[in-house]
Amino acid sequence: MKLLYGTVLGICLTFAATTAVGQPRELHPRLVRAIEALRDAKAYLEAAPHDFGGHKREAIRACDEAIHQLDLARAYRPR
């Protein structure tokens, strides 16, 4: 009985986490958008011909760290 309950619960959770067209529904869309914005900012910094008053390297590093932390947060699934 427990196995059946677990299987049904798993199917329900999978179904609840998908959209009508069967694509996974993002649980944290704001974090996804923030990661995209940080990646865009990092690319902008890397392509820039100047060093932003000496802050370019640290700003790129901070983008990398923020992306990493947001990826960890995005992976969180409430129980």
Secondary structure as UniProt FT lines:
FT   HELIX           2..16
FT   TURN            20..21
FT   HELIX           29..47
FT   HELIX           52..54
FT   HELIX           56..74
//
